[in-house]
């Protein structure tokens, strides 16, 4: 590239930044915060899953642990092959910035006011809990980025075509082996293609294409699992996680429970039972008693027991899930009960976060040196600032999510007169709610709620743009000199439809 071309590109970016100055300011602030996080915790923040689910299986790429290892396969192993853990978290922070840019671009493209689009990007840019998870060796940033990329690709054009459906389907399919919570996302994917795809025969072809592209990566990973374990599966975490939920209310009286599953019946009075985390993960839980007896059958037996309880006590199950699901709507991110997985796990600490015995200073020192970063370092003054920022208001209050849901549903009130963002709003809404609901079916954790803070504000802005009737690529200001206002307001919203039958 010549010097003149470089200067022209810089001037173009400067004009773009000035035009979108609110978002640019938020983007710069998000970048500064991410740099501070990387300075504070070197090379990364380690959680229990960082070690047990990702770094320990990494050398042999063993898929038979509790969590699927798509994070290892598609991201961690390739990056560590050429770089180190610092590079891993740097790329994860770039994913966070990239999600904000993609969401903002989509919103402006669909006709949202620039200030509204910028506000919708604020949670992913500035939320302290999002910043913290991006600094962790954890699968959430990759999972979130795959969801955002898939939805933006799918909804950018007025109607999906084969190319966008293939890309979105593959991304969502691959996301299942990164976070198993993505396994139900074929539903909103197919629903969107059927509703937005043009003539019905064309829609059906797009729906079939979406299903096949989603299923291919899932089937490939299940086959990879089969090669190691002798049966098709994504992970074996489902049994104990579901048992953790139902054990809090299970009543085995009057039920025909198979002899092998009798040990799973809780012996503690219901009003004295601990929360799901104990039943799913504590070594004293009946699940682990059964695991010692029948290690090869424990997951299937536990799933069978849990489904028996759900069929026997559907109202108790719905009440338990619903009670946990609404916790995310609280203004402050707090532990609602002593049995909740503590929110402290997802907060910045003034010193190196440890989770003994697995995540001890010795263990993370060994891992840090193994992957080329030397001894771990925490810069306490910066870490103290980040903690104060996060706990002092640097997070998205829960009522914002409730408002986002309402705004995303607004096009339903005036569906025929709503703008082009109506279906994309519902797609983002359905995807965000479905992902967090899958987590709530097992156990409430603020970690599992993070995709909602990424997707639901975008859904809200799309819904509001749809009901205000904005149809241009950027209705927020007057057209640039020499351009047609009519063209700028409608060009990107009237692209050619895909070929129809």
C-alpha positions as CSV (number, residue, x, y, z in Angstrom):
1,X,0.0,0.0,0.0
2,X,1.4,3.4,-1.0
3,X,1.8,6.3,1.5
4,X,-1.0,8.2,-0.2
5,X,-3.4,5.2,0.1
6,X,-2.5,4.8,3.7
7,X,-3.1,8.4,4.5
8,X,-6.5,8.2,2.7
9,X,-7.4,5.2,4.7
10,X,-6.5,6.9,8.0
11,X,-8.5,10.0,7.0
12,X,-11.5,7.7,6.1
13,X,-11.3,6.1,9.5
14,X,-11.1,9.4,11.2
15,X,-14.2,10.6,9.4
16,X,-15.9,7.4,10.4
17,X,-14.9,7.8,14.0
18,X,-16.2,11.4,14.1
19,X,-19.5,10.4,12.6
20,X,-19.9,7.6,15.1
21,X,-18.3,9.5,18.0
22,X,-20.4,8.0,20.8
23,X,-19.6,4.4,19.8
24,X,-16.0,5.4,19.2
25,X,-15.7,6.8,22.7
26,X,-17.2,3.6,24.2
27,X,-14.9,1.4,22.0
28,X,-11.8,3.3,23.2
29,X,-12.9,3.0,26.8
30,X,-13.5,-0.7,26.4
31,X,-10.0,-1.0,24.9
32,X,-8.4,0.9,27.7
33,X,-10.2,-1.3,30.3
34,X,-9.0,-4.5,28.6
35,X,-5.4,-3.3,28.5
36,X,-5.7,-2.6,32.3
37,X,-7.1,-6.1,32.8
38,X,-4.2,-7.6,30.9
39,X,-1.7,-5.6,33.0
40,X,-3.4,-6.5,36.2
41,X,-3.5,-10.3,35.8
42,X,-0.6,-11.9,33.9
43,X,-0.8,-14.0,31.9
44,X,-4.4,-14.8,32.6
45,X,-7.0,-15.6,35.3
46,X,-7.4,-19.3,36.0
47,X,-10.6,-20.9,37.2
48,X,-11.3,-24.5,38.1
49,X,-12.6,-25.3,34.6
50,X,-9.6,-23.5,33.1
51,X,-7.4,-26.3,34.5
52,X,-9.7,-29.3,34.7
53,X,-11.7,-28.8,31.5
54,X,-9.3,-27.1,29.1
55,X,-5.6,-27.0,30.0
56,X,-5.2,-30.5,31.4
57,X,-7.0,-32.2,28.5
58,X,-5.1,-30.0,26.0
59,X,-2.0,-32.2,25.3
60,X,-4.0,-35.3,24.4
61,X,-7.2,-33.4,23.3
62,X,-9.3,-35.9,25.3
63,X,-13.0,-35.2,24.8
64,X,-14.3,-37.5,27.5
65,X,-14.1,-35.0,30.4
66,X,-17.0,-33.2,31.9
67,X,-17.1,-30.4,29.3
68,X,-16.8,-30.5,25.5
69,X,-13.4,-29.3,24.3
70,X,-14.2,-27.4,21.2
71,X,-12.5,-24.4,23.0
72,X,-9.3,-26.5,22.9
73,X,-9.7,-27.8,19.4
74,X,-10.7,-24.6,17.6
75,X,-8.9,-21.9,19.6
76,X,-6.7,-22.8,22.6
77,X,-4.5,-25.5,20.9
78,X,-3.9,-23.5,17.6
79,X,-3.1,-20.3,19.5
80,X,-0.7,-22.0,22.0
81,X,1.0,-23.8,19.2
82,X,2.3,-20.5,17.9
83,X,2.1,-18.2,21.0
84,X,1.3,-18.2,24.7
85,X,-1.5,-17.6,27.2
86,X,-1.1,-13.8,27.0
87,X,-1.9,-14.1,23.3
88,X,-4.9,-16.3,24.2
89,X,-6.5,-13.6,26.4
90,X,-5.5,-10.8,24.1
91,X,-7.4,-12.5,21.3
92,X,-10.4,-13.1,23.6
93,X,-10.4,-9.3,24.4
94,X,-10.4,-8.6,20.7
95,X,-13.3,-10.9,20.4
96,X,-15.2,-8.8,22.9
97,X,-14.4,-5.6,21.0
98,X,-15.3,-7.4,17.7
99,X,-18.7,-8.4,19.1
100,X,-19.4,-4.8,20.0
101,X,-18.4,-3.5,16.5
102,X,-20.4,-6.2,14.7
103,X,-23.5,-5.5,16.8
104,X,-23.2,-1.8,16.4
105,X,-22.7,-2.1,12.6
106,X,-25.8,-4.4,12.3
107,X,-27.9,-2.0,14.3
108,X,-27.0,1.0,12.2
109,X,-27.4,-1.0,9.1
110,X,-31.0,-2.0,10.2
111,X,-31.9,1.6,10.9
112,X,-31.3,2.1,14.7
113,X,-30.3,5.5,15.9
114,X,-26.6,5.7,16.5
115,X,-27.0,6.6,20.1
116,X,-29.2,3.6,20.6
117,X,-26.8,1.3,18.8
118,X,-23.9,2.6,20.9
119,X,-25.9,2.0,24.2
120,X,-26.7,-1.6,23.1
121,X,-22.9,-2.1,22.7
122,X,-22.1,-0.8,26.1
123,X,-22.6,-4.1,28.1
124,X,-20.1,-6.1,26.0
125,X,-17.6,-3.2,26.0
126,X,-17.8,-2.0,29.6
127,X,-19.3,-4.7,31.8
128,X,-16.7,-5.8,34.4
129,X,-18.0,-9.4,34.4
130,X,-17.5,-9.6,30.6
131,X,-14.0,-8.1,31.0
132,X,-13.2,-10.7,33.7
133,X,-14.3,-13.7,31.7
134,X,-12.3,-12.5,28.7
135,X,-9.2,-12.6,30.8
136,X,-10.0,-16.1,32.0
137,X,-8.9,-19.3,30.2
138,X,-12.5,-20.1,29.6
139,X,-14.8,-20.9,26.6
140,X,-17.3,-18.2,27.1
141,X,-15.7,-15.5,25.0
142,X,-15.3,-17.8,22.0
143,X,-18.9,-19.1,22.5
144,X,-20.3,-15.6,22.6
145,X,-18.3,-14.5,19.6
146,X,-19.5,-17.5,17.5
147,X,-23.1,-16.6,18.4
148,X,-22.8,-13.0,17.5
149,X,-21.0,-13.8,14.3
150,X,-23.6,-16.3,13.3
151,X,-26.5,-14.0,14.0
152,X,-25.0,-10.9,12.3
153,X,-24.2,-12.9,9.2
154,X,-27.7,-14.4,9.1
155,X,-29.5,-11.1,9.6
156,X,-27.4,-8.6,7.7
157,X,-29.3,-9.0,4.4
158,X,-33.1,-8.4,4.3
159,X,-33.5,-12.1,3.6
160,X,-31.1,-15.0,4.2
161,X,-29.6,-16.8,1.3
162,X,-27.7,-20.1,1.0
163,X,-24.4,-18.6,1.8
164,X,-25.5,-16.8,5.0
165,X,-27.4,-19.8,6.2
166,X,-24.4,-22.1,5.6
167,X,-22.1,-19.8,7.5
168,X,-24.5,-19.3,10.4
169,X,-25.4,-23.0,10.6
170,X,-21.8,-24.1,10.8
171,X,-20.9,-21.4,13.4
172,X,-23.8,-22.4,15.6
173,X,-23.0,-26.1,15.1
174,X,-19.4,-25.6,16.1
175,X,-20.5,-23.6,19.1
176,X,-22.2,-26.7,20.6
177,X,-18.8,-28.3,21.2
178,X,-17.5,-25.1,22.8
179,X,-20.5,-24.7,25.2
180,X,-23.1,-27.5,25.2
181,X,-25.7,-24.8,26.0
182,X,-25.7,-24.2,22.2
183,X,-27.3,-27.5,21.4
184,X,-30.8,-26.2,21.1
185,X,-29.9,-23.2,18.8
186,X,-30.9,-25.1,15.7
187,X,-34.5,-24.1,16.7
188,X,-34.2,-20.3,16.3
189,X,-31.9,-20.8,13.3
190,X,-34.4,-22.9,11.4
191,X,-37.4,-20.8,12.5
192,X,-35.7,-17.6,11.2
193,X,-34.9,-19.1,7.8
194,X,-38.4,-20.4,7.4
195,X,-40.0,-17.0,8.3
196,X,-37.6,-14.8,6.5
197,X,-36.5,-16.7,3.4
198,X,-38.9,-15.7,0.6
199,X,-41.1,-18.2,-1.3
200,X,-42.0,-21.3,0.7
201,X,-40.1,-23.9,-1.4
202,X,-37.0,-21.7,-1.1
203,X,-37.6,-21.3,2.7
204,X,-37.8,-25.1,3.1
205,X,-34.5,-25.5,1.2
206,X,-32.9,-22.9,3.4
207,X,-34.3,-24.6,6.5
208,X,-33.0,-28.0,5.4
209,X,-29.6,-26.4,4.6
210,X,-29.5,-24.8,8.0
211,X,-30.3,-28.0,9.8
212,X,-27.6,-30.0,7.9
213,X,-25.0,-27.3,8.4
214,X,-25.8,-27.2,12.1
215,X,-25.7,-31.0,12.4
216,X,-22.4,-31.6,10.6
217,X,-20.1,-30.1,13.2
218,X,-22.2,-31.7,16.0
219,X,-22.0,-35.1,14.4
220,X,-18.3,-34.7,13.7
221,X,-17.6,-34.0,17.3
222,X,-19.8,-36.8,18.5
223,X,-17.9,-39.1,16.2
224,X,-14.6,-37.8,17.7
225,X,-16.0,-38.6,21.1
226,X,-17.1,-42.1,19.9
227,X,-13.5,-42.8,18.8
228,X,-12.3,-42.2,22.3
229,X,-15.2,-43.5,24.5
230,X,-17.0,-46.0,22.3
231,X,-20.3,-44.1,22.3
232,X,-21.7,-41.0,20.6
233,X,-21.9,-38.0,23.0
234,X,-20.9,-34.4,23.3
235,X,-20.0,-34.6,27.0
236,X,-21.0,-36.5,30.1
237,X,-21.8,-33.4,32.2
238,X,-25.5,-33.6,31.7
239,X,-26.3,-36.3,34.2
240,X,-24.8,-34.7,37.3
241,X,-25.9,-31.2,36.3
242,X,-29.6,-32.2,35.9
243,X,-29.4,-34.3,39.1
244,X,-28.1,-31.2,40.9
245,X,-31.4,-29.4,39.9
246,X,-33.9,-32.1,40.8
247,X,-32.2,-33.3,44.0
248,X,-33.2,-30.1,45.7
249,X,-36.9,-31.1,45.5
250,X,-37.0,-34.8,44.7
251,X,-39.5,-36.9,46.5
252,X,-39.1,-40.6,45.9
253,X,-42.1,-41.7,47.9
254,X,-44.5,-43.7,45.7
255,X,-42.1,-43.8,42.8
256,X,-40.8,-47.0,41.2
257,X,-37.1,-46.3,41.3
258,X,-34.8,-49.0,39.9
259,X,-32.5,-50.5,42.5
260,X,-29.3,-49.0,40.9
261,X,-30.8,-45.5,41.2
262,X,-32.1,-45.8,44.8
263,X,-28.9,-44.2,46.1
264,X,-29.8,-41.0,44.3
265,X,-32.9,-40.4,46.4
266,X,-32.0,-37.6,48.8
267,X,-32.3,-38.6,52.5
268,X,-32.2,-35.0,53.8
269,X,-35.5,-33.3,54.5
270,X,-36.5,-31.0,51.6
271,X,-36.3,-27.8,53.6
272,X,-32.8,-28.6,54.8
273,X,-31.3,-29.6,51.5
274,X,-28.3,-27.6,50.0
275,X,-28.5,-26.1,46.6
276,X,-27.8,-27.7,43.2
277,X,-24.1,-27.0,43.3
278,X,-23.7,-29.5,46.2
279,X,-25.7,-32.3,44.6
280,X,-23.9,-31.9,41.2
281,X,-20.3,-31.3,42.4
282,X,-19.7,-32.1,46.0
283,X,-17.7,-35.3,46.6
284,X,-20.2,-36.3,49.4
285,X,-23.2,-36.1,47.0
286,X,-25.0,-39.3,46.1
287,X,-24.0,-38.8,42.5
288,X,-20.4,-39.5,43.4
289,X,-21.4,-42.5,45.5
290,X,-23.1,-44.0,42.4
291,X,-20.0,-43.0,40.3
292,X,-17.8,-45.2,42.5
293,X,-20.2,-48.1,42.2
294,X,-21.1,-47.9,38.5
295,X,-18.6,-45.5,36.8
296,X,-19.6,-46.5,33.3
297,X,-23.3,-46.2,33.9
298,X,-23.5,-43.2,36.3
299,X,-24.4,-40.6,33.7
300,X,-27.3,-42.6,32.1
301,X,-28.6,-43.7,35.4
302,X,-28.6,-40.2,36.8
303,X,-30.3,-38.8,33.7
304,X,-33.0,-41.5,34.0
305,X,-33.5,-40.8,37.7
306,X,-33.8,-37.0,37.0
307,X,-36.3,-37.4,34.2
308,X,-38.4,-39.7,36.5
309,X,-38.5,-36.9,39.1
310,X,-39.3,-34.2,36.6
311,X,-42.3,-36.3,35.3
312,X,-43.4,-37.0,38.8
313,X,-43.0,-33.4,40.1
314,X,-43.2,-31.1,37.0
315,X,-44.5,-28.1,39.0
316,X,-41.7,-28.3,41.5
317,X,-39.2,-28.5,38.6
318,X,-40.7,-25.5,36.9
319,X,-40.8,-23.5,40.2
320,X,-37.1,-24.3,40.9
321,X,-36.0,-23.2,37.4
322,X,-38.2,-20.1,37.4
323,X,-37.0,-19.0,40.8
324,X,-33.5,-19.2,39.6
325,X,-34.2,-17.6,36.2
326,X,-35.5,-14.4,37.7
327,X,-32.4,-13.9,39.8
328,X,-30.7,-12.3,36.8
329,X,-33.2,-9.4,36.9
330,X,-31.9,-8.1,40.3
331,X,-30.2,-4.7,40.2
332,X,-27.1,-5.9,41.9
333,X,-25.1,-9.1,41.1
334,X,-25.3,-10.8,44.5
335,X,-25.5,-14.3,46.0
336,X,-29.3,-14.7,46.4
337,X,-28.9,-17.7,48.7
338,X,-26.0,-19.3,50.5
339,X,-26.3,-22.2,48.2
340,X,-25.8,-20.3,45.0
341,X,-22.5,-20.7,43.2
342,X,-20.9,-17.5,44.6
343,X,-20.6,-14.5,42.3
344,X,-17.2,-13.9,43.8
345,X,-15.8,-16.3,41.3
346,X,-16.6,-13.8,38.5
347,X,-15.3,-10.7,40.3
348,X,-11.8,-9.2,40.0
349,X,-9.7,-9.8,43.1
350,X,-6.9,-7.7,44.5
351,X,-4.5,-10.7,44.4
352,X,-4.2,-13.8,42.2
353,X,-7.5,-15.6,42.3
354,X,-7.1,-19.2,43.6
355,X,-9.5,-22.1,43.9
356,X,-7.6,-24.8,45.9
357,X,-6.8,-27.5,45.7
358,X,-6.9,-27.7,41.9
359,X,-6.1,-24.1,41.2
360,X,-3.3,-23.4,43.6
361,X,-0.4,-21.0,43.1
362,X,1.9,-24.0,42.3
363,X,-0.5,-25.3,39.7
364,X,-1.0,-22.0,37.8
365,X,2.8,-21.3,38.1
366,X,3.5,-24.6,36.4
367,X,0.9,-24.0,33.7
368,X,2.1,-20.4,33.1
369,X,5.6,-21.5,32.6
370,X,4.6,-24.5,30.5
371,X,2.8,-22.2,28.1
372,X,5.6,-19.7,27.8
373,X,4.7,-16.8,30.1
374,X,6.9,-17.3,33.1
375,X,5.6,-16.9,36.7
376,X,2.1,-15.4,37.1
377,X,2.0,-11.8,38.3
378,X,-0.8,-9.7,39.7
379,X,-0.3,-5.9,39.7
380,X,-2.3,-5.1,42.9
381,X,-3.0,-1.3,42.4
382,X,-4.5,-2.0,38.9
383,X,-6.4,-5.0,40.2
384,X,-7.7,-2.9,43.1
385,X,-8.9,-0.3,40.6
386,X,-10.6,-2.9,38.4
387,X,-12.4,-4.4,41.4
388,X,-13.6,-1.0,42.6
389,X,-14.9,-0.3,39.0
390,X,-16.7,-3.6,38.7
391,X,-18.3,-3.6,42.2
392,X,-19.0,0.1,42.1
393,X,-21.3,0.1,39.1
394,X,-19.2,-1.2,36.2
395,X,-21.8,-3.9,35.3
396,X,-25.2,-4.1,33.6
397,X,-28.1,-4.1,36.0
398,X,-30.6,-6.9,35.7
399,X,-33.6,-4.7,34.9
400,X,-31.8,-3.7,31.7
401,X,-32.4,-7.3,30.5
402,X,-36.1,-7.1,31.4
403,X,-36.4,-3.9,29.4
404,X,-34.5,-5.4,26.5
405,X,-37.0,-8.3,26.4
406,X,-39.9,-5.9,26.2
407,X,-38.4,-3.8,23.5
408,X,-37.4,-6.8,21.4
409,X,-41.0,-8.0,21.6
410,X,-42.4,-4.5,20.6
411,X,-42.7,-5.3,16.9
412,X,-45.3,-8.0,17.7
413,X,-47.7,-5.1,18.6
414,X,-47.5,-3.7,15.1
415,X,-46.1,-6.5,13.1
416,X,-47.2,-5.6,9.6
417,X,-46.0,-2.0,9.9
418,X,-42.7,-2.8,11.7
419,X,-39.4,-2.3,9.9
420,X,-36.7,-4.8,8.8
421,X,-35.4,-5.3,12.3
422,X,-38.5,-7.2,13.5
423,X,-37.4,-10.7,12.7
424,X,-33.7,-10.1,13.6
425,X,-34.9,-8.7,17.0
426,X,-36.8,-11.9,17.7
427,X,-33.9,-14.1,16.5
428,X,-31.4,-12.3,18.9
429,X,-34.0,-12.5,21.7
430,X,-34.8,-16.2,21.2
431,X,-31.1,-17.1,21.0
432,X,-30.1,-15.1,24.1
433,X,-33.0,-16.5,26.2
434,X,-32.6,-20.0,25.0
435,X,-28.9,-20.1,25.9
436,X,-29.4,-18.8,29.4
437,X,-32.4,-20.9,30.0
438,X,-30.4,-24.1,29.2
439,X,-28.0,-23.0,32.0
440,X,-30.9,-22.2,34.4
441,X,-32.3,-25.7,33.8
442,X,-29.3,-27.0,35.6
443,X,-28.0,-24.3,38.0
444,X,-28.1,-20.5,38.2
445,X,-24.7,-18.9,37.8
446,X,-23.9,-15.4,36.6
447,X,-21.4,-17.0,34.3
448,X,-24.2,-18.7,32.4
449,X,-26.1,-15.4,32.1
450,X,-23.3,-13.5,30.2
451,X,-24.7,-14.3,26.6
452,X,-27.9,-12.4,27.6
453,X,-25.9,-9.2,28.3
454,X,-24.4,-9.5,24.8
455,X,-27.5,-10.5,22.8
456,X,-30.5,-9.0,24.5
457,X,-29.5,-5.3,24.2
458,X,-29.0,-5.8,20.5
459,X,-32.4,-7.5,20.3
460,X,-33.9,-4.5,22.1
461,X,-32.3,-1.9,19.7
462,X,-33.5,-3.9,16.7
463,X,-37.0,-4.1,18.1
464,X,-37.1,-0.4,18.8
465,X,-35.7,0.4,15.4
466,X,-38.4,-1.8,13.8
467,X,-41.3,-0.1,15.5
468,X,-40.0,3.4,14.8
469,X,-40.1,2.6,11.1
470,X,-36.4,3.4,10.4
471,X,-35.3,1.6,7.3
472,X,-32.0,3.1,6.2
473,X,-28.5,2.0,6.7
474,X,-27.9,5.0,9.0
475,X,-30.9,7.3,9.8
476,X,-29.0,9.1,12.5
477,X,-27.8,12.0,10.5
478,X,-28.0,13.8,7.3
479,X,-26.4,12.2,4.2
480,X,-22.9,13.1,3.3
481,X,-22.3,15.8,0.7
482,X,-22.8,14.5,-2.8
483,X,-25.0,11.6,-1.8
484,X,-28.7,11.1,-2.1
485,X,-30.7,11.1,1.1
486,X,-33.3,8.8,-0.4
487,X,-30.6,6.4,-1.5
488,X,-28.9,6.4,1.9
489,X,-32.1,5.8,3.7
490,X,-33.2,2.8,1.7
491,X,-30.3,1.2,-0.2
492,X,-29.2,-1.4,2.3
493,X,-32.7,-2.3,3.2
494,X,-33.8,-3.1,-0.3
495,X,-31.2,-5.5,-1.5
496,X,-32.2,-8.0,-4.1
497,X,-34.1,-10.9,-2.7
498,X,-32.7,-14.4,-3.3
499,X,-33.8,-16.2,-6.3
500,X,-37.3,-17.6,-5.7
501,X,-39.3,-20.3,-7.2
